[in-house]
Amino acid sequence: MIDKGTLFLVPTPIGNLSDITFRAVTILKEVDLIACEDTRTSSVLLSEYDITTPKTSFHQHNEHQKTSVLIKKLNAGMSVALITDAGAPGISDPGFLLVRAGVAAGIRVESLPGATAIIPALTASGLPADRFVFEGFLPPKKGRLKRLQALLDESRTILLFESPHRLPKLLQQMLDVFGPERQVVICREISKKFESYYRGSLAELNEWISGKKRVKGEIVIVIAGKGYSAPPSDDDPSLAISG
């Protein structure tokens, strides 16, 4: 049995529904309430695993209001699980405000391990994974270039999230800031049917995307840190694309 009055942060699959853990399913079945970023999206996952726990919405447009409501329920002894549409709550998704309020109120918070796009992108990239920095989404308009310039001298591997329709512009901005030789991996649709990796220098990736009408799917970008040099290869020097 789970502890009452506990807030559980439960990662959900980022694509393949089989990536949910046994413990996550158990928690979602046993809590009193599930707070969902989008109840309609979450219903697909919950139905797959016969989870009938009551749901409530908790998203970026109502999280300030809903945080106080959920804290009251937790203080009254209810157990609550927080899930987002995909991945770990609080990582470029709602969750931080609720966790902060829960910690301040002395509420027990448990974060389950589980699906995330960050680690698979990093470990499959072929770039150094011993030290890295995660920047999330860059500002959609103002401030993007400034953030990139602040990363110019970063020696650790850098990870970003990006929307597919903004990818061409971002690659051009990265080329302007980091130069043509900086190594980058674009990871698309991790854990899904059309999972793909596009590896190469920024010059190669900009040439590649210029021939694309549109790139679809969820995108993670992995950027080599300053000072990294790609190992010499006897293979075809053209852009490596795998899917």
Secondary structure, DSSP 8 states (H G I E B T S, - for coil): ---TTEEEE--B-SS-GGGS-HHHHHHHHHSSEEEES-HHHHHHHHHHTT----EEE--TTTHHHHHHHHHHHHHTT--EEEE-SSB-TTSSSTTHHHHHHHHHTT-EEEE-----SHHHHHHHH-S--SSEEEEEE--SSTTHHHHHHHTTT--SEEEEEE-GGGHHHHHHHHHHHH-TT-EEEEEESTTSTT-EEEEEEHHHHHHHHHT-S---S-EEEEE--TT------SS--S-EEE-
